[in-house]
C-alpha cells in the first residue's frame, strides 16, 4: 500500500508527464521523414546528429540545473522543443531537418534528469524517500497515458487532414501549457534542500567534482550502464517499427476506401494507444515486481529486451507482421518496468544535490549509445532490410551484455 499522498504537487508532476508525452508526431515520425524523400541512412544520420547534440549539452545541462535551478533548466528545454516543432513544420529538405533535430536535441539535454531530480527532492522534503520507485512509477504511468492519448489524437489529425506535417504544429499547444505548469512549481524544488541559502548557487567547478566522484563509484556506474543500454536501444529502434505498423494496417479491414495516409493515421494511432496503455500499467506496477523479485532484475530484463528485439526482426523478415509487432510491444513493456526501478536505485545511491547531474551522466551515455545504434541500424536497414537490422543489433547487444557481465563480475 502506498504511503504517499496524492496531493496538488503529485497531480502537477503527473500532468507534466502527461503533457510532455503529447508529442503527436511520435507515431508517424519515420513515415513523415520517408514521405519527405529521406533514405534510412539519412534518417540515421539525423538521429545520430540529435544524439551528438545531446552529448554536447547533456552533462553541462545537468550541472547547470543543479547549480542555477532545475525549474529554469526545464523551462529552457521547452522553449527549445517548441522551436524545433516550428522548424519541423516548415522543413522540406535534409538541412532544415538537421536544424530541427538540433533544437530538439538541446531540449532533450536540458530536460533529461531534471524533472526526476525535482521529484526526488520533493520526496525528500515530504519524508517519502522510501516510496521512490512507487511514486515515480505512478507519475510515469501518466506519461505513458499521455503517449496513449497522443497517439489517438495524432491518428485523428492525420486521418482528417491526410498529411503528417500538421502534427508538429498541434504539438506546440501542450508544450506551451507545460511551460506555464513548470513555472507554477514551488521554488523549493529549484535546488536541493541540502544546499544552504548562502550556497544555493554553488560553484560550477564544485558540482563537476561532485559528479565525477559519484560516477566513479562502482555501484553507481553499474546502474548507469545497465539503465542506459536498454533505453538507448529502444530509442534508436522504436521509430523503425512504423513501417511494420503500416503493413499490419493493410491486414485490418477498415477504412479500405481511404487514402493510405489517412488509413495509416487511424490504425497506427489506435495501435500506439494500446501499446501505451500497456506501458502505463507496467510503469505503475514496477515497484511490486521489484519488491518480489529474487533475480538480478536489471540484467535479466536487459537480456529479455534484446531477445524480444531478435524475435521482432525474425518475424519481420518472414513478413509475419502481427507476431513481430507483439514482440516489439514487449520491448516497450520491459523498458517501462525497468525505468522506475533503476531511477529509484540511482536515487538511493546518489546525494540529492548532484542527482540531476548523475542522471544527466546516465543520459549522456544513453545518447552516445543511441547515436551509434541509430546510425548502424539505418545503414543495415538500407542494405539488408529492417528485419535483419533488428536481428543484427539485438543479437550483438545481447552477446556483448553477457560478455561484459561475466567478464567484470557485475553480478556481484
MARMIGU-596813 format. One line per 10 residues: number of its first residue (from 1); their letters; for each residue x, y, z of C-alpha. Coordinates in Angstrom, 1 decimal, decimal comma. Layout:
<rs>
NUM	a	X Y Z ~ ... .
</rs>
This chain:
<rs>
1	xxxxxxxxxx	0,0 0,0 0,0 ~ 1,4 3,4 -1,0 ~ 2,1 5,8 2,0 ~ 2,5 9,0 -0,1 ~ -0,4 11,4 -0,5 ~ -1,8 12,3 -4,0 ~ -1,8 16,0 -3,3 ~ -1,6 19,0 -5,6 ~ 2,1 18,6 -6,4 ~ 1,6 14,9 -7,2 .
11	xxxxxxxxxx	-1,0 15,9 -9,8 ~ 1,3 18,6 -11,2 ~ 4,1 16,0 -11,6 ~ 1,6 13,7 -13,3 ~ 0,1 16,3 -15,5 ~ 3,6 17,4 -16,6 ~ 4,4 13,9 -17,8 ~ 1,0 13,6 -19,5 ~ 1,6 16,9 -21,4 ~ 5,2 16,2 -22,2 .
21	xxxxxxxxxx	4,2 13,0 -24,0 ~ 1,6 14,7 -26,1 ~ 4,1 14,5 -29,0 ~ 1,6 13,9 -31,8 ~ 4,4 13,3 -34,3 ~ 5,9 10,3 -32,5 ~ 3,6 7,8 -34,0 ~ 4,4 8,9 -37,6 ~ 8,0 10,2 -37,4 ~ 9,7 7,7 -39,7 .
31	xxxxxxxxxx	6,7 7,7 -42,1 ~ 6,9 11,5 -42,2 ~ 10,6 11,6 -42,9 ~ 10,4 8,9 -45,6 ~ 7,5 10,7 -47,2 ~ 9,8 13,8 -47,4 ~ 12,2 11,7 -49,5 ~ 14,9 10,8 -46,9 ~ 16,6 7,4 -47,0 ~ 17,0 5,3 -43,9 .
41	xxxxxxxxxx	20,7 6,2 -43,9 ~ 19,9 9,9 -43,9 ~ 17,4 9,4 -41,2 ~ 20,1 7,5 -39,2 ~ 22,4 10,5 -39,7 ~ 19,7 12,9 -38,4 ~ 19,1 10,7 -35,4 ~ 22,8 10,5 -34,7 ~ 23,2 14,3 -35,1 ~ 20,5 14,8 -32,5 .
51	xxxxxxxxxx	22,2 12,4 -30,1 ~ 25,6 14,2 -30,7 ~ 23,9 17,5 -29,8 ~ 22,6 15,9 -26,7 ~ 26,0 14,5 -25,9 ~ 27,5 18,0 -26,0 ~ 24,9 19,6 -23,7 ~ 23,9 16,6 -21,5 ~ 26,2 16,7 -18,5 ~ 26,7 20,5 -18,6 .
61	xxxxxxxxxx	22,9 20,9 -18,6 ~ 22,6 18,7 -15,5 ~ 25,2 20,7 -13,7 ~ 23,6 23,9 -14,8 ~ 20,3 22,6 -13,4 ~ 21,8 21,6 -10,1 ~ 23,7 24,9 -9,8 ~ 21,4 27,6 -11,2 ~ 18,0 26,0 -10,8 ~ 16,1 23,0 -12,1 .
71	xxxxxxxxxx	12,9 25,0 -13,0 ~ 15,0 27,4 -15,1 ~ 16,6 24,5 -16,9 ~ 13,3 22,8 -17,6 ~ 11,7 25,9 -18,9 ~ 14,6 26,5 -21,3 ~ 14,2 23,0 -22,6 ~ 10,6 23,5 -23,5 ~ 11,4 26,7 -25,4 ~ 13,9 24,7 -27,5 .
81	xxxxxxxxxx	11,3 22,0 -28,1 ~ 8,8 24,5 -29,4 ~ 11,4 26,0 -31,8 ~ 12,1 22,5 -33,1 ~ 8,4 21,9 -33,8 ~ 8,2 25,1 -35,8 ~ 11,2 24,2 -37,9 ~ 9,8 20,6 -38,5 ~ 6,5 22,1 -39,7 ~ 8,2 24,3 -42,3 .
91	xxxxxxxxxx	11,0 21,9 -43,3 ~ 11,3 20,4 -46,8 ~ 15,0 19,2 -47,0 ~ 17,7 17,4 -45,1 ~ 19,4 20,5 -43,8 ~ 16,3 22,1 -42,4 ~ 15,5 18,8 -40,7 ~ 19,0 18,9 -39,3 ~ 18,3 22,3 -37,7 ~ 15,1 20,9 -36,2 .
101	xxxxxxxxxx	16,8 17,9 -34,8 ~ 19,5 20,1 -33,2 ~ 16,8 22,2 -31,4 ~ 15,1 19,0 -30,3 ~ 18,5 17,7 -29,0 ~ 19,0 20,8 -26,9 ~ 15,6 20,4 -25,5 ~ 16,2 16,8 -24,6 ~ 19,6 17,6 -23,0 ~ 18,1 20,3 -20,6 .
111	xxxxxxxxxx	15,1 18,2 -19,8 ~ 16,6 14,7 -19,1 ~ 17,1 14,0 -15,5 ~ 15,9 17,5 -14,4 ~ 12,3 16,6 -13,6 ~ 13,3 13,3 -11,9 ~ 15,7 15,3 -9,7 ~ 12,8 17,6 -8,7 ~ 10,6 14,6 -7,9 ~ 13,2 13,0 -5,7 .
121	xxxxxxxxxx	13,8 16,3 -4,0 ~ 10,1 16,7 -3,3 ~ 10,0 13,1 -1,8 ~ 12,9 14,1 0,5 ~ 11,1 17,2 1,7 ~ 8,0 15,2 2,4 ~ 9,9 12,3 4,0 ~ 8,6 9,9 1,4 ~ 12,1 8,7 0,2 ~ 11,2 5,1 0,8 .
131	xxxxxxxxxx	8,4 5,5 -1,8 ~ 10,8 6,5 -4,7 ~ 10,0 3,6 -7,0 ~ 6,3 3,5 -6,3 ~ 5,8 7,3 -6,5 ~ 7,9 7,7 -9,7 ~ 6,2 4,7 -11,2 ~ 2,8 6,3 -10,6 ~ 3,8 9,6 -12,1 ~ 5,5 7,9 -15,0 .
141	xxxxxxxxxx	2,3 5,9 -15,7 ~ 0,7 9,3 -16,5 ~ 3,4 10,0 -19,0 ~ 2,6 6,7 -20,8 ~ -1,1 7,6 -20,7 ~ -0,2 10,9 -22,4 ~ 1,5 8,9 -25,1 ~ -1,6 6,7 -25,5 ~ -3,9 9,7 -25,8 ~ -1,4 11,4 -28,1 .
151	xxxxxxxxxx	-1,5 8,5 -30,5 ~ -5,2 8,7 -30,8 ~ -5,3 12,4 -31,3 ~ -2,4 12,2 -33,9 ~ -4,2 9,4 -35,7 ~ -7,3 11,6 -35,9 ~ -5,3 14,6 -37,2 ~ -3,7 12,6 -39,9 ~ -7,0 10,9 -40,8 ~ -8,9 14,1 -41,3 .
161	xxxxxxxxxx	-6,0 16,2 -42,8 ~ -4,4 13,5 -44,8 ~ -1,0 15,0 -44,0 ~ 1,8 14,2 -41,5 ~ 3,4 17,6 -41,1 ~ 0,4 19,3 -39,3 ~ 1,0 17,2 -36,2 ~ 4,1 19,3 -35,4 ~ 2,1 22,5 -35,3 ~ -0,5 20,9 -32,9 .
171	xxxxxxxxxx	2,3 19,6 -30,7 ~ 3,2 23,2 -29,7 ~ 0,0 23,6 -27,7 ~ 0,6 21,1 -24,9 ~ 4,2 22,2 -24,7 ~ 3,2 25,8 -24,1 ~ 0,8 24,7 -21,4 ~ 3,6 22,6 -19,8 ~ 5,9 25,6 -19,8 ~ 3,4 27,5 -17,6 .
181	xxxxxxxxxx	2,9 24,5 -15,4 ~ 6,6 24,3 -14,7 ~ 6,6 28,0 -13,7 ~ 4,0 27,1 -11,0 ~ 6,2 24,6 -9,3 ~ 7,3 25,7 -5,8 ~ 10,7 27,4 -5,7 ~ 11,8 24,9 -3,1 ~ 12,3 22,4 -5,9 ~ 14,6 24,6 -7,8 .
191	xxxxxxxxxx	17,6 23,4 -5,7 ~ 18,5 20,6 -3,4 ~ 17,4 21,2 0,2 ~ 20,9 20,1 1,2 ~ 22,3 23,4 0,0 ~ 22,0 26,3 2,4 ~ 20,5 29,6 1,2 ~ 24,0 31,1 1,3 ~ 25,3 28,4 -1,1 ~ 22,3 27,9 -3,4 .
201	xxxxxxxxxx	24,5 28,9 -6,3 ~ 27,4 26,7 -5,6 ~ 30,4 26,8 -8,0 ~ 30,2 25,1 -11,3 ~ 33,6 23,5 -10,6 ~ 32,4 22,1 -7,3 ~ 29,4 20,4 -9,0 ~ 31,7 18,9 -11,7 ~ 34,0 17,4 -9,0 ~ 31,0 16,0 -7,1 .
211	xxxxxxxxxx	29,6 14,4 -10,3 ~ 33,0 12,8 -11,1 ~ 33,2 11,4 -7,6 ~ 29,8 9,9 -7,8 ~ 30,1 8,2 -11,2 ~ 33,4 6,6 -10,1 ~ 31,6 4,6 -7,5 ~ 31,2 1,0 -9,0 ~ 27,6 0,5 -7,9 ~ 26,5 3,8 -9,3 .
221	xxxxxxxxxx	28,4 3,1 -12,6 ~ 26,8 -0,3 -12,9 ~ 23,3 1,1 -12,5 ~ 24,0 3,9 -15,0 ~ 25,4 1,4 -17,6 ~ 22,5 -1,0 -17,2 ~ 19,9 1,7 -17,4 ~ 21,4 3,5 -20,4 ~ 21,9 0,5 -22,7 ~ 18,3 -0,7 -22,9 .
231	xxxxxxxxxx	16,9 2,9 -23,1 ~ 19,4 3,7 -25,9 ~ 18,4 0,5 -27,8 ~ 14,7 1,3 -27,6 ~ 15,2 5,0 -28,5 ~ 17,3 4,0 -31,5 ~ 14,9 1,4 -33,0 ~ 11,5 2,4 -31,9 ~ 10,5 4,6 -34,8 ~ 11,6 1,9 -37,4 .
241	xxxxxxxxxx	8,6 -0,1 -36,3 ~ 6,2 2,3 -38,0 ~ 6,6 0,7 -41,5 ~ 5,7 -2,6 -39,7 ~ 2,5 -0,9 -38,3 ~ 1,7 0,3 -41,8 ~ 1,9 -3,4 -43,0 ~ -0,3 -4,5 -40,2 ~ -2,8 -1,8 -41,1 ~ -3,2 -3,4 -44,5 .
251	xxxxxxxxxx	-4,4 -6,5 -42,8 ~ -7,2 -4,8 -41,0 ~ -10,4 -4,5 -43,0 ~ -11,4 -0,9 -42,0 ~ -11,2 2,3 -43,9 ~ -10,4 0,3 -47,1 ~ -11,6 3,1 -49,3 ~ -9,5 5,8 -47,7 ~ -6,1 7,1 -48,9 ~ -3,0 5,2 -47,4 .
261	xxxxxxxxxx	-2,0 8,1 -45,2 ~ -5,5 8,5 -43,7 ~ -5,8 4,8 -43,2 ~ -2,4 4,5 -41,6 ~ -3,2 7,5 -39,4 ~ -6,3 6,0 -37,9 ~ -5,0 2,4 -37,4 ~ -1,5 3,3 -36,3 ~ -2,9 5,8 -33,8 ~ -5,0 3,0 -32,3 .
271	xxxxxxxxxx	-2,1 0,6 -32,1 ~ 0,1 3,1 -30,3 ~ -2,8 3,9 -28,0 ~ -3,0 0,2 -26,9 ~ 0,8 0,0 -26,6 ~ 0,9 3,0 -24,2 ~ -2,0 1,7 -22,2 ~ 0,2 -1,3 -21,5 ~ 3,3 0,7 -20,7 ~ 1,3 2,8 -18,3 .
281	xxxxxxxxxx	0,3 -0,3 -16,4 ~ 3,8 -1,7 -16,5 ~ 5,3 1,6 -15,1 ~ 2,7 1,8 -12,3 ~ 3,3 -1,7 -11,1 ~ 7,1 -1,9 -11,5 ~ 7,6 -1,4 -7,7 ~ 5,6 -4,6 -7,0 ~ 7,8 -6,6 -9,3 ~ 11,0 -5,1 -7,8 .
291	xxxxxxxxxx	9,9 -6,0 -4,2 ~ 9,0 -9,5 -5,1 ~ 11,9 -10,5 -7,4 ~ 14,6 -12,9 -6,5 ~ 16,8 -12,4 -9,6 ~ 19,1 -9,7 -10,9 ~ 16,1 -7,8 -12,3 ~ 18,1 -5,1 -14,3 ~ 20,3 -7,7 -16,1 ~ 17,6 -10,3 -16,8 .
301	xxxxxxxxxx	15,2 -7,6 -18,2 ~ 18,0 -6,2 -20,3 ~ 18,6 -9,5 -22,0 ~ 14,9 -10,2 -22,3 ~ 14,5 -6,8 -24,2 ~ 17,2 -7,8 -26,6 ~ 15,7 -11,3 -27,1 ~ 12,3 -9,6 -28,0 ~ 14,2 -7,4 -30,5 ~ 15,6 -10,5 -32,1 .
311	xxxxxxxxxx	12,2 -12,1 -32,3 ~ 10,8 -8,9 -33,8 ~ 13,5 -9,0 -36,5 ~ 13,0 -12,6 -37,3 ~ 9,2 -12,4 -37,8 ~ 9,6 -9,0 -39,6 ~ 11,9 -10,7 -42,1 ~ 9,4 -13,5 -42,5 ~ 6,7 -10,9 -43,1 ~ 4,6 -12,3 -40,2 .
321	xxxxxxxxxx	3,7 -8,8 -39,2 ~ 1,4 -9,3 -36,3 ~ 3,8 -11,6 -34,3 ~ 6,7 -9,1 -35,0 ~ 4,6 -6,3 -33,7 ~ 3,6 -8,2 -30,5 ~ 7,2 -8,9 -29,8 ~ 8,2 -5,3 -30,3 ~ 5,4 -4,2 -27,9 ~ 7,2 -6,4 -25,3 .
331	xxxxxxxxxx	10,3 -4,2 -25,6 ~ 8,2 -1,2 -24,6 ~ 6,8 -3,0 -21,6 ~ 10,2 -4,1 -20,5 ~ 11,6 -0,6 -20,6 ~ 8,7 0,8 -18,5 ~ 9,2 -1,9 -15,9 ~ 12,9 -1,1 -15,7 ~ 12,9 2,7 -15,7 ~ 11,2 3,4 -12,3 .
341	xxxxxxxxxx	13,2 0,7 -10,6 ~ 16,6 1,9 -11,9 ~ 15,7 5,6 -11,2 ~ 15,0 4,5 -7,6 ~ 18,3 2,7 -7,4 ~ 20,2 5,7 -8,6 ~ 18,4 8,0 -6,1 ~ 19,2 5,5 -3,3 ~ 23,0 5,8 -4,1 ~ 23,4 9,5 -5,0 .
351	xxxxxxxxxx	23,1 12,6 -2,9 ~ 20,2 14,9 -4,0 ~ 22,3 17,9 -4,6 ~ 24,0 16,2 -7,6 ~ 21,2 13,8 -8,5 ~ 20,3 15,7 -11,7 ~ 23,9 15,8 -12,8 ~ 24,3 12,0 -12,3 ~ 21,1 11,2 -14,1 ~ 22,3 13,5 -16,9 .
361	xxxxxxxxxx	25,6 11,5 -17,0 ~ 23,4 8,4 -17,5 ~ 21,5 10,2 -20,3 ~ 24,9 11,2 -21,8 ~ 25,9 7,5 -22,0 ~ 22,5 6,7 -23,4 ~ 22,8 9,4 -26,1 ~ 26,2 8,2 -27,1 ~ 24,9 4,6 -27,5 ~ 21,8 5,8 -29,3 .
371	xxxxxxxxxx	23,8 7,9 -31,8 ~ 25,9 4,8 -32,7 ~ 22,9 2,4 -32,8 ~ 20,7 4,7 -34,8 ~ 23,4 5,1 -37,5 ~ 24,2 1,4 -37,6 ~ 20,6 0,4 -37,7 ~ 19,8 2,8 -40,5 ~ 22,8 1,7 -42,7 ~ 22,0 -2,1 -42,1 .
381	xxxxxxxxxx	18,3 -1,4 -42,8 ~ 19,1 0,3 -46,1 ~ 21,2 -2,6 -47,3 ~ 19,5 -5,7 -45,8 ~ 16,1 -4,6 -44,6 ~ 14,6 -3,5 -41,2 ~ 14,1 -7,1 -40,0 ~ 17,8 -8,1 -40,5 ~ 18,8 -4,8 -38,8 ~ 16,7 -5,7 -35,8 .
391	xxxxxxxxxx	18,4 -9,1 -35,5 ~ 21,9 -7,9 -36,0 ~ 21,7 -5,1 -33,5 ~ 19,7 -7,1 -30,9 ~ 22,0 -10,2 -31,0 ~ 25,1 -8,1 -30,8 ~ 23,9 -6,2 -27,8 ~ 22,7 -9,3 -26,1 ~ 26,1 -11,1 -26,6 ~ 28,0 -8,0 -25,6 .
401	xxxxxxxxxx	26,0 -7,6 -22,4 ~ 26,5 -11,2 -21,3 ~ 30,3 -11,0 -22,1 ~ 30,7 -7,8 -20,0 ~ 28,5 -9,1 -17,2 ~ 30,7 -12,2 -16,7 ~ 34,0 -10,6 -17,6 ~ 33,6 -7,9 -15,0 ~ 31,7 -10,0 -12,5 ~ 28,9 -7,4 -12,3 .
411	xx	26,5 -9,9 -10,8 ~ 28,3 -9,2 -7,6 .
</rs>
